[in-house]
């Protein structure tokens, strides 16, 4: 994302936060959840109407014209908070219409996570999204069905909704089904990105750990404490058992990988012997 779009995102996020701040305390959680869902719906509209999304992101068009178009299309169909956010977005200069849409998706996700945070469900949402990623990664047939580009987005969302219904929080289901309808990466990776976004809201880092054997609660806690000291901020540890490692751990935090597995050491030895 170029600088212009980053600045546009910052201004739009500020407008969203201001709109939600004006909601009474008792209705704030519901407003955040509704705004998140409505922003996703607005993106679907933009995805289906090339002319509309081009017009809203056209920097040569007057701001008043672009905002009037938002009124024309969305007035009476979304909440005041969502409408204010969409008008703010239309008033910015975006590098591409894709940046506009992707930023609205991000703000929708942030709104839903805000609702989860208000309900003290952020830890749960983060964990559910991570586990969902592991389940999908471990089920090739499910992964294929969710990533099949020939399959309609609505069908993929319906499939995932049936799998998740009654098993996860409403926020997790909303985030996951939205992501699966606009996949830009593997399904498991998309769910992991959402999990990391939830962790970031808590100002935490996420460590994805592959272990040859299951870790006890005490071992997980010691590992989290060690990583917290290493990275200078709280680290959430998500563990996946992978017998192919033979022994030890592989830890990934962001783009950094620490390979302490037996398989990793053997691979390194073989490389050095060549």
N, C-alpha and C positions, 0 to 999 in steps of 0.2 A: 504494500500500500504506500503510495507516494505521500509526500508531506501535506499536500492540499487535502487529501482524503483523511489523513490522520487528524488534521485540524478540524475538518468538518465533523468527524466522529466525536471529537471532544466537545464541540459546541452542541451537537445533538444529544449527547449523553447528559450534558449539563441541563438542557431543556427537559429531558425526561426526569431527571432527579428533582428539578424544581416543580414539575407537574405533580409528581408523587408526594413531594413534601407538603403540598397544599391540601392533601386529603386528610380527613380527620383520623386520629389515631386508631379508632376502632375499625375503620374501613381500609387502612393502609395495606394490610396484607392481601386482602381480596383485590384491591386496585392494582397492586404490583403483579399478581398472578394474571388478572384479566388483561392488563397491558401487554404482558409477555405473550400471551396467547394471541392477542389481536395483532401484534406486530408480526407474528408468524403468518397470520392470515393475510396481512397486507403484502408480505413478501410473495406469497403464492399468487396474489393478484398481479404483482409486478412481473413475476416469472412468466405469467401467461399472456402479458400484454407488452410486447416489445416497444410499441409506439409510446405507451404511457411511461414506461421506465426511462426511455430516452428523453422524453419531455421533462420529466422531473429532475433529471441529472444534467440537463442542458445549461451550461454556464452562460451561454449567450442570451438566454431568455430572462426577462426581468423576474426578480424574486417574487413580486406580487402575482405575476402570472402563474408561476409554478405553485405557489401556495394556494391560489384560487383553484387550481386543478385538484389539489389534495382535497379541498372542501367539496368540490363537485363529485369526486369519486367516493370519498369515505364519510362525508357528513351524514350523521344519523345511523351509521353502521358500526361505529367504534366509540369507545368512551372518550371523554374530554381529554384524558391524560394521553391516550394513544394519538388522538387527533393533534394535540400540541406537539408531540414528538415527531409525527410525520410532517407537519408543517415546518418544524425547525429543520428537519433533514432536507426538505425541499428548498429551503432558503440558503443552503450551503453550496459551495463549489466543490464538486466531487471530481476526481481524476477520471473515473469511469462509472457507468451505471452499475457495473458489477460491485464496485466498492460501496455504493449506496445500499444495494440489496444485502451484501454481506454484513455491513454495519448494522442494518436493521435486525438481521438475524442475531448478531452478537448482543444487541441491546435487549432483544426479546429474551434471550437466555439469561442475561444479567437480571432482568426484571423477575423472572421466575425464581432464580436463585435468591434474590432479595426476599421473595415471599417465603421460601424455604427457611431462610435465615431468621425471619420474623417468628417462625413457628418452631425454632430450635431443631430443624430437620436437616440442616446443611451437612452434618456428618453422615447422616443416613443416606442422603442423596448422593454424596460423593462415593460412598461405599457401594451403593446399589449400581451406580453407573460403571464402576470398576468391575464388579462381579458380572455384570451383563456383558461387558467386553470380553471377559475370560470365557463365559459360557458360549458366546458366539464364535470366538476363536477356536474353541474346542469342538465345534459342531459344523463340519464342512458343508453339510446339506443346508443347514439354516443360514450359514454365511453366504452360500451361493444364492439362496432365495432372496436374501436381503440386499445383495449387491447386484443382482441381475438387472442390467440396464434396459432390457426388453420388457421387464415387468413394470406395470404402472406404479407410480409412487403411492397411489391410494391403496393398492393391493398390498404393498410392502408395509405400509403403516397399519393396515388392518391386521395383517399377520402378527406384527410385533405387539399391537395392542392386546390381541387375544392371549398372547404369551405372558404379558405383563399384568393383565387385569387382576386386581386384588392382591398382587404379590409385591408391589412397590408403591412408593408415594406417588401422588398425583403429579408432582413436579418432575420426578424422574421419568414417568411415562410421557409427559408432555415434551420434555427435552429429547428423549430418545426417539419418539415417533417423528418429531420434526426433523431431527438429524437424518433419519433413515430415508426421508423423502427427498433430501437434497445432498446425497452423498458425494463428497469430493475426495474421499479416501476409503480405505477398507472399513467395514462396519465396526470392528473391534477398536480400530484406531480412533474412529469418530467418538465412540463412547468413552474411550480413555481421555480424549481431549476435553470432553464435557466434565469428566471427573476431576481433571486438573484445573478446570475453570472454577469448579466449586471449591477446591482447595485454595486457589488463589484468593478467593473472596475472604477466606479465613486467614489470609496472609501466611499460608503454609506451602511448603514444597511437597511433591509427591515422589516417593521412591518406589519404583517398580522392581520387585525382587523376585528372581527365579532361584529356587532352592532345590537341591537334589532330594531333600526330605522335608517334611513339614516342620515348621518352627513352632516351638512352644510359645505361650503368651509371654513368658519371661524373656525368651530369646528375641522376640519381636520388639519388646520394650527396650531391651539393651541396644538393639540395632537402631531403633528410632532415636534413642538418646545420643548414640555415637554420631549419627548423621546430622542430628540437630546441632551438635557442637561443631561439626565439620563445615556445615553450610551457614551457620549463624542465624538460623531461623527454624521454627518448628517444621518437622518433616513427618508426613504420614507415610506409613509403610504398608504397601499392598504386596502380599506374597502369593506366588504361583509355584506349585510344585512341578518340577521338571526332572524326572529320573535320568534323562539323557545327559545331565550335567555330571553324573557319576559321583560328585561330591562338591561341597562348598556352595558359594552363592555368586550370582551375577546381579549387580545393583545398577539400575539406571535412574538418574535424577536429571530431568531435562535432556540435554544432549550428551551428558557425561555418563560413561559406562565404566563401572569398576568390576572387572572380571576376576573373581577369586575362586572360580570353579576348577575342579580337576580337569574337566574337558577343555576349559580355556587354557589352562597351563600346558596341557598336552599339545593343543593346537599351536601354542606359542613355541614350544620346544621343537615341534616338527618344522615350523617355519624357520627357526634358527639353524636347523640341521641341513637345510637345503643349500 
